[in-house]
Amino acid sequence: MPDKAKAVKAAAKKKIKDAKPEKTKSKKTKPKKAKSKNTKSKTVKSQTAKVAEPKKARAEKTKKSKSSKNKATKTPKKTAPAVEGQEQLLNSEVVFESPLFRVLRDRLIEPGGKEGTRDIIRHNGSVVILALDNTRNKKDPWIVVERQYRHAANQFLWELPAGKLEAGEDALAGAKRELQEETGYQAKKWKELVEYYPSPGFLGESMKVFIAEGLVAGDSNPEDDEQIEIRLVKLTDVVKMIGKGAILDGKTLISVLLYARQVAGKRKK
């Protein structure tokens, strides 16, 4: 019996020893398999994500570009054309009057049928003189310019000679008078350059610009409140002054730049 028990015990120990390696082996192999599966799935996911993201971005870009192209190619909405016709003045009241201008408050029906009230400055009109000395160089003539203090602008301004027309005065006659009064010059040759409205939203004044050539010097006769400095400046230099912002007067900007454009056009021909 003791020998038998010993044999049973030995057999049991042998079974345990034989079973232990199998258990450890299974423990080691299971995590390895699971790990490899996880890494594979992770790499597959990351690769698909990398491939999918650029396609999505490309699709969004193409959508944006298409939408921007469609926006750019869209034609602007047509606005209703201005209705031509006569206005109907219902009432006009003089609010203020001075030797230079008068302010009216007008109630009217406009040509389009809209009724409204407008405060308008009425003015006899003005003349501007682009006086040229082109005896030395016709392509780059000397221009008569003035410098005087303007209270409305709170500064000194460089300007062309200009002035207000008297009631019923002919524009050319007014231009000749203003040139002589302010500068002392008279001109042998006169030509109209342009007529424009400086601020038609509320100002009824029109300005006629004349080119004066063949200058003859004389004595000036400015008004009592006018202190004017007169200079002769080359056209090219006046254009440079405009480019630098040294000339801010509207009538001078329009007149000089329009004339300079005409001169440049003649050079090309």
KEKE-3310 file (N, C-alpha, C; in steps of 0.2 Angstrom, whole numbers, plus 5000, padded with zeros to 4 digits):
npx = (5004:5009:5019:5011:5003:5013:5016:5005:5005:5016:5013:5003:5010:5018:5008:5004:5016:5017:5006:5008:5017:5009:4998:5005:5010:4998:4994:5003:5003:4990:4988:4997:4991:4980:4985:4992:4980:4974:4984:4984:4971:4971:4981:4975:4964:4970:4976:4965:4959:4968:4968:4955:4953:4960:4952:4940:4943:4947:4935:4927:4935:4933:4919:4918:4926:4918:4906:4911:4914:4902:4896:4904:4901:4888:4876:4874:4860:4847:4844:4830:4827:4831:4818:4813:4808:4798:4800:4789:4786:4780:4781:4791:4803:4812:4826:4838:4848:4861:4874:4882:4875:4859:4848:4836:4821:4814:4798:4793:4788:4796:4803:4801:4790:4790:4788:4795:4806:4818:4833:4841:4856:4856:4865:4873:4882:4899:4916:4931:4948:4960:4975:4987:5005:5012:5023:5036:5037:5026:5021:5023:5017:5018:5008:4996:4994:4986:4988:4979:4970:4958:4943:4933:4939:4949:4963:4977:4976:4981:4976:4967:4964:4948:4930:4914:4900:4891:4873:4865:4876:4887:4896:4910:4913:4913:4924:4935:4935:4937:4950:4958:4956:4960:4973:4979:4982:4978:4971:4974:4968:4954:4946:4933:4934:4928:4912:4905:4896:4900:4895:4881:4871:4866:4870:4867:4876:4885:4901:4911:4925:4938:4951:4964:4975:4990:4995:4995:5004:4998:4991:4984:4967:4962:4948:4943:4944:4952:4967:4980:4992:5002:5008:5018:5018:5025:5016:5019:5025:5014:5005:5013:5012:4999:4999:5006:4997:4997:4989:4972:4961:4945:4941:4953:4960:4951:4952:4966:4970:4962:4966:4980:4978:4973:4984:4993:4987:4988:5002:5004:4999)
npy = (4994:5007:5008:5009:5020:5029:5028:5033:5046:5051:5049:5059:5070:5071:5073:5086:5093:5091:5097:5111:5119:5119:5128:5140:5142:5144:5156:5165:5165:5169:5183:5188:5185:5193:5205:5207:5207:5219:5229:5227:5231:5244:5250:5248:5256:5269:5271:5271:5282:5292:5291:5295:5308:5318:5316:5321:5334:5339:5338:5347:5359:5359:5361:5374:5382:5380:5386:5399:5403:5402:5413:5423:5423:5427:5438:5455:5462:5470:5487:5499:5509:5527:5539:5549:5566:5580:5589:5593:5607:5611:5620:5634:5641:5654:5652:5658:5672:5679:5690:5682:5669:5660:5651:5639:5631:5618:5610:5597:5586:5573:5568:5554:5553:5553:5562:5575:5585:5597:5605:5618:5626:5640:5648:5659:5653:5649:5653:5646:5648:5642:5647:5649:5649:5646:5649:5645:5632:5621:5608:5607:5618:5634:5637:5648:5650:5652:5656:5656:5660:5650:5650:5641:5629:5630:5633:5637:5636:5630:5636:5637:5653:5659:5663:5671:5672:5687:5691:5685:5687:5684:5669:5668:5682:5684:5676:5682:5694:5690:5684:5695:5704:5696:5692:5701:5697:5696:5688:5682:5672:5661:5647:5635:5622:5613:5610:5608:5601:5604:5599:5592:5587:5596:5609:5621:5627:5628:5626:5633:5630:5638:5638:5649:5657:5665:5675:5691:5702:5712:5724:5719:5718:5715:5710:5718:5709:5699:5691:5687:5676:5675:5664:5656:5640:5625:5614:5600:5600:5605:5594:5585:5590:5588:5574:5572:5577:5590:5599:5602:5608:5606:5611:5614:5602:5595:5603:5604:5590:5585:5593:5589:5576:5578:5584:5573:5564:5570:5570:5556:5554)
npz = (5000:5004:4994:4983:4985:4984:4971:4965:4969:4963:4949:4949:4951:4940:4930:4933:4931:4918:4913:4917:4908:4896:4900:4903:4890:4883:4889:4885:4871:4868:4871:4862:4849:4850:4851:4839:4831:4835:4831:4818:4814:4819:4810:4798:4800:4802:4789:4781:4785:4782:4769:4766:4771:4763:4751:4755:4759:4746:4740:4747:4743:4729:4729:4735:4726:4715:4720:4722:4709:4703:4710:4705:4692:4691:4685:4688:4697:4688:4688:4690:4676:4675:4676:4663:4662:4667:4682:4695:4703:4719:4729:4734:4745:4751:4761:4765:4761:4752:4746:4738:4736:4737:4748:4745:4750:4743:4739:4730:4716:4709:4693:4693:4700:4714:4729:4738:4749:4746:4751:4743:4736:4727:4713:4703:4695:4690:4683:4677:4674:4664:4661:4650:4646:4632:4624:4625:4626:4619:4623:4636:4644:4653:4668:4675:4691:4707:4725:4739:4755:4761:4770:4772:4770:4779:4777:4766:4749:4733:4717:4701:4693:4696:4697:4702:4692:4686:4688:4674:4666:4652:4650:4644:4644:4658:4661:4655:4662:4676:4675:4672:4683:4694:4691:4682:4669:4652:4638:4621:4614:4616:4623:4626:4638:4647:4655:4671:4686:4702:4715:4714:4722:4731:4727:4716:4707:4692:4684:4672:4662:4654:4642:4641:4630:4623:4632:4639:4650:4664:4675:4690:4698:4711:4722:4738:4749:4744:4745:4735:4729:4715:4703:4690:4684:4678:4667:4669:4682:4690:4688:4695:4708:4711:4711:4723:4732:4735:4729:4732:4727:4719:4706:4700:4700:4691:4679:4676:4675:4665:4654:4654:4650:4637:4631:4632:4623:4611:4609:4607:4594)
capx = (5000:5013:5022:5005:5002:5019:5016:4999:5007:5021:5009:4999:5015:5020:5003:5004:5022:5016:5000:5010:5019:5003:4995:5009:5010:4992:4993:5008:5001:4983:4989:5001:4986:4975:4989:4993:4974:4973:4988:4982:4965:4973:4984:4970:4959:4974:4977:4959:4958:4973:4965:4948:4953:4961:4947:4935:4946:4947:4928:4925:4938:4929:4913:4920:4928:4912:4901:4914:4914:4895:4895:4907:4898:4881:4875:4871:4852:4845:4840:4825:4830:4829:4812:4814:4802:4798:4798:4783:4788:4774:4782:4798:4804:4819:4827:4843:4850:4867:4877:4885:4870:4853:4846:4829:4818:4809:4794:4792:4787:4802:4801:4799:4783:4791:4787:4800:4808:4826:4837:4846:4859:4856:4871:4873:4887:4906:4920:4938:4952:4967:4978:4993:5010:5015:5027:5043:5036:5019:5020:5024:5016:5017:5001:4995:4991:4985:4988:4975:4967:4950:4941:4929:4944:4953:4970:4979:4975:4983:4970:4967:4960:4941:4926:4907:4897:4885:4867:4864:4883:4890:4902:4916:4915:4915:4931:4940:4935:4940:4957:4961:4955:4964:4980:4982:4983:4973:4973:4972:4964:4950:4942:4930:4937:4923:4907:4903:4893:4904:4891:4874:4866:4863:4872:4865:4881:4889:4907:4913:4932:4941:4958:4966:4982:4992:4994:4998:5004:4995:4990:4978:4963:4958:4943:4946:4945:4956:4975:4981:4999:5002:5014:5018:5021:5025:5011:5022:5026:5007:5003:5017:5009:4993:5001:5009:4992:4998:4983:4966:4955:4942:4941:4960:4961:4948:4954:4973:4971:4959:4970:4986:4976:4972:4991:4996:4984:4991:5009:5004:4997)
capy = (5000:5013:5009:5010:5027:5033:5028:5037:5053:5052:5050:5065:5076:5071:5076:5093:5096:5091:5102:5118:5122:5121:5133:5146:5143:5147:5163:5169:5165:5173:5191:5190:5185:5199:5211:5208:5209:5226:5233:5227:5235:5251:5252:5249:5262:5275:5271:5273:5289:5296:5292:5298:5315:5322:5316:5325:5341:5340:5339:5354:5364:5360:5365:5381:5385:5381:5392:5406:5404:5404:5420:5428:5424:5429:5445:5460:5464:5476:5492:5502:5515:5534:5541:5556:5570:5586:5589:5597:5611:5612:5626:5636:5646:5657:5651:5662:5675:5683:5693:5676:5664:5660:5644:5638:5625:5617:5604:5595:5579:5572:5565:5547:5553:5553:5569:5576:5592:5598:5612:5619:5632:5643:5652:5661:5650:5652:5652:5644:5650:5638:5652:5645:5652:5640:5652:5642:5624:5619:5602:5608:5625:5637:5638:5653:5647:5656:5653:5660:5657:5648:5649:5635:5623:5632:5632:5640:5632:5632:5635:5641:5659:5658:5668:5670:5676:5691:5688:5686:5688:5679:5665:5670:5689:5684:5673:5688:5699:5687:5683:5702:5706:5692:5691:5706:5694:5696:5683:5683:5666:5658:5641:5631:5615:5608:5612:5602:5603:5602:5596:5593:5585:5602:5615:5622:5630:5625:5629:5633:5630:5640:5639:5656:5657:5671:5679:5698:5704:5719:5726:5715:5722:5710:5713:5720:5703:5694:5692:5682:5675:5673:5660:5652:5634:5621:5609:5594:5601:5605:5587:5581:5593:5584:5567:5572:5579:5597:5603:5599:5612:5602:5614:5614:5595:5593:5606:5602:5583:5584:5596:5585:5570:5580:5585:5567:5561:5574:5567:5549:5555)
capz = (5000:5003:4987:4978:4986:4981:4963:4963:4970:4957:4943:4949:4950:4933:4926:4935:4928:4910:4912:4918:4901:4891:4902:4901:4883:4880:4891:4881:4864:4867:4871:4855:4844:4851:4850:4832:4828:4836:4827:4811:4814:4820:4804:4793:4801:4801:4782:4778:4787:4778:4762:4766:4773:4757:4746:4758:4758:4739:4738:4749:4739:4723:4731:4737:4720:4711:4722:4721:4702:4702:4712:4701:4685:4692:4683:4693:4696:4684:4692:4686:4673:4677:4672:4661:4662:4670:4689:4697:4709:4723:4734:4735:4750:4752:4768:4767:4755:4753:4739:4734:4734:4741:4750:4744:4752:4738:4739:4723:4714:4705:4687:4694:4704:4721:4732:4743:4750:4745:4752:4737:4736:4720:4712:4696:4691:4690:4677:4679:4668:4663:4657:4647:4642:4628:4619:4625:4625:4619:4626:4643:4645:4660:4670:4680:4697:4713:4732:4744:4761:4760:4777:4772:4770:4785:4774:4760:4743:4726:4713:4695:4693:4695:4700:4701:4686:4688:4685:4666:4662:4648:4653:4642:4646:4665:4662:4654:4668:4682:4674:4672:4690:4699:4689:4678:4662:4646:4633:4614:4612:4622:4621:4632:4640:4650:4660:4676:4692:4708:4720:4712:4727:4735:4725:4709:4703:4687:4683:4665:4662:4648:4641:4638:4627:4621:4638:4640:4657:4665:4682:4693:4702:4715:4727:4745:4753:4741:4745:4731:4727:4708:4701:4684:4685:4672:4668:4672:4689:4693:4689:4701:4714:4712:4713:4730:4737:4737:4726:4734:4725:4714:4699:4698:4698:4685:4673:4674:4673:4659:4649:4653:4646:4630:4628:4631:4617:4605:4608:4604:4587)
cpx = (5004:5016:5017:5004:5007:5018:5011:5001:5012:5018:5006:5004:5017:5015:5003:5010:5020:5010:5003:5012:5014:4999:4999:5010:5004:4991:4998:5005:4994:4984:4993:4996:4982:4979:4990:4986:4973:4977:4986:4976:4966:4976:4980:4966:4963:4975:4971:4957:4962:4970:4959:4948:4955:4956:4941:4937:4945:4939:4925:4928:4934:4922:4913:4921:4922:4907:4904:4913:4907:4893:4898:4903:4890:4881:4872:4863:4851:4841:4835:4828:4827:4823:4814:4808:4803:4797:4792:4785:4781:4775:4789:4799:4811:4821:4833:4845:4856:4869:4879:4880:4864:4851:4839:4827:4812:4805:4792:4790:4792:4799:4798:4792:4784:4791:4792:4802:4816:4828:4842:4849:4859:4861:4871:4878:4894:4910:4927:4942:4959:4971:4985:4998:5014:5020:5034:5042:5028:5017:5020:5023:5017:5010:5001:4991:4991:4986:4984:4972:4960:4948:4937:4933:4949:4961:4971:4978:4978:4977:4971:4963:4952:4937:4918:4905:4891:4879:4866:4870:4885:4896:4909:4918:4917:4922:4936:4940:4939:4948:4961:4961:4960:4971:4983:4983:4977:4976:4970:4967:4960:4946:4939:4933:4932:4918:4905:4900:4897:4901:4884:4869:4863:4865:4870:4870:4885:4896:4910:4921:4934:4948:4960:4974:4984:4992:4998:4998:5001:4994:4983:4974:4958:4953:4946:4948:4949:4964:4977:4989:4999:5008:5013:5022:5020:5019:5013:5023:5019:5004:5007:5014:5003:4994:5003:5003:4993:4993:4977:4960:4952:4942:4948:4962:4958:4951:4961:4973:4968:4963:4977:4984:4976:4979:4994:4994:4987:4998:5009:5003:5003)
cpy = (5006:5014:5011:5018:5032:5034:5033:5044:5055:5053:5057:5071:5077:5074:5083:5096:5096:5096:5109:5121:5124:5127:5140:5147:5146:5154:5167:5170:5170:5180:5193:5190:5191:5205:5212:5210:5216:5230:5233:5232:5242:5254:5253:5255:5269:5276:5274:5280:5294:5297:5296:5305:5319:5322:5321:5333:5343:5342:5345:5359:5365:5363:5372:5385:5386:5386:5399:5408:5406:5411:5425:5429:5426:5437:5449:5461:5470:5481:5496:5508:5522:5536:5548:5559:5576:5585:5594:5601:5613:5619:5627:5641:5648:5657:5656:5665:5679:5686:5687:5671:5664:5653:5644:5631:5623:5610:5603:5588:5578:5568:5558:5547:5553:5561:5569:5584:5592:5605:5613:5626:5634:5648:5653:5657:5653:5650:5650:5645:5646:5642:5649:5650:5647:5643:5648:5635:5623:5613:5602:5615:5627:5638:5643:5650:5652:5652:5658:5656:5656:5646:5643:5629:5624:5631:5636:5634:5634:5631:5639:5647:5657:5663:5667:5675:5681:5689:5690:5688:5683:5676:5668:5677:5689:5681:5678:5693:5696:5686:5690:5704:5703:5692:5696:5704:5695:5691:5684:5678:5662:5652:5637:5624:5611:5612:5607:5605:5600:5598:5596:5590:5591:5609:5615:5625:5626:5629:5628:5634:5632:5640:5645:5655:5664:5676:5686:5700:5711:5719:5722:5720:5718:5714:5714:5714:5698:5696:5686:5682:5672:5669:5657:5646:5629:5616:5602:5594:5602:5598:5583:5584:5589:5577:5567:5575:5586:5602:5599:5603:5608:5605:5614:5607:5593:5596:5604:5595:5582:5587:5592:5579:5572:5581:5578:5563:5564:5571:5560:5550:5557)
cpz = (5000:4997:4982:4979:4983:4974:4961:4963:4964:4951:4943:4948:4943:4929:4927:4931:4920:4909:4912:4911:4897:4894:4901:4894:4880:4883:4887:4874:4863:4867:4864:4850:4844:4849:4842:4828:4829:4832:4820:4810:4814:4813:4799:4793:4799:4793:4779:4779:4783:4771:4761:4767:4767:4752:4749:4757:4751:4737:4740:4745:4733:4724:4731:4730:4715:4713:4721:4713:4700:4704:4708:4694:4685:4689:4688:4692:4692:4688:4687:4683:4675:4673:4670:4661:4666:4678:4690:4703:4713:4727:4734:4740:4751:4759:4770:4760:4756:4746:4735:4732:4739:4742:4749:4747:4747:4739:4732:4722:4708:4698:4688:4698:4711:4723:4737:4744:4749:4747:4747:4738:4728:4719:4705:4692:4691:4684:4680:4673:4669:4658:4656:4644:4639:4623:4619:4624:4625:4622:4633:4645:4652:4662:4675:4686:4703:4720:4736:4749:4759:4767:4777:4773:4776:4783:4768:4755:4737:4721:4706:4696:4692:4698:4698:4695:4689:4685:4678:4663:4658:4651:4651:4644:4654:4666:4660:4659:4674:4681:4675:4680:4695:4697:4685:4671:4658:4641:4626:4611:4617:4619:4627:4632:4642:4655:4665:4682:4698:4713:4719:4717:4731:4732:4717:4704:4698:4686:4675:4665:4655:4648:4638:4636:4624:4626:4637:4647:4658:4673:4684:4697:4706:4720:4734:4749:4750:4742:4741:4729:4720:4706:4694:4685:4679:4673:4671:4680:4693:4693:4694:4708:4716:4714:4721:4735:4739:4734:4728:4731:4719:4707:4696:4696:4692:4679:4671:4672:4666:4653:4648:4649:4638:4627:4627:4625:4611:4604:4605:4596:4583)
residu = (MET:PRO:ASP:LYS:ALA:LYS:ALA:VAL:LYS:ALA:ALA:ALA:LYS:LYS:LYS:ILE:LYS:ASP:ALA:LYS:PRO:GLU:LYS:THR:LYS:SER:LYS:LYS:THR:LYS:PRO:LYS:LYS:ALA:LYS:SER:LYS:ASN:THR:LYS:SER:LYS:THR:VAL:LYS:SER:GLN:THR:ALA:LYS:VAL:ALA:GLU:PRO:LYS:LYS:ALA:ARG:ALA:GLU:LYS:THR:LYS:LYS:SER:LYS:SER:SER:LYS:ASN:LYS:ALA:THR:LYS:THR:PRO:LYS:LYS:THR:ALA:PRO:ALA:VAL:GLU:GLY:GLN:GLU:GLN:LEU:LEU:ASN:SER:GLU:VAL:VAL:PHE:GLU:SER:PRO:LEU:PHE:ARG:VAL:LEU:ARG:ASP:ARG:LEU:ILE:GLU:PRO:GLY:GLY:LYS:GLU:GLY:THR:ARG:ASP:ILE:ILE:ARG:HIS:ASN:GLY:SER:VAL:VAL:ILE:LEU:ALA:LEU:ASP:ASN:THR:ARG:ASN:LYS:LYS:ASP:PRO:TRP:ILE:VAL:VAL:GLU:ARG:GLN:TYR:ARG:HIS:ALA:ALA:ASN:GLN:PHE:LEU:TRP:GLU:LEU:PRO:ALA:GLY:LYS:LEU:GLU:ALA:GLY:GLU:ASP:ALA:LEU:ALA:GLY:ALA:LYS:ARG:GLU:LEU:GLN:GLU:GLU:THR:GLY:TYR:GLN:ALA:LYS:LYS:TRP:LYS:GLU:LEU:VAL:GLU:TYR:TYR:PRO:SER:PRO:GLY:PHE:LEU:GLY:GLU:SER:MET:LYS:VAL:PHE:ILE:ALA:GLU:GLY:LEU:VAL:ALA:GLY:ASP:SER:ASN:PRO:GLU:ASP:ASP:GLU:GLN:ILE:GLU:ILE:ARG:LEU:VAL:LYS:LEU:THR:ASP:VAL:VAL:LYS:MET:ILE:GLY:LYS:GLY:ALA:ILE:LEU:ASP:GLY:LYS:THR:LEU:ILE:SER:VAL:LEU:LEU:TYR:ALA:ARG:GLN:VAL:ALA:GLY:LYS:ARG:LYS:LYS)
# end
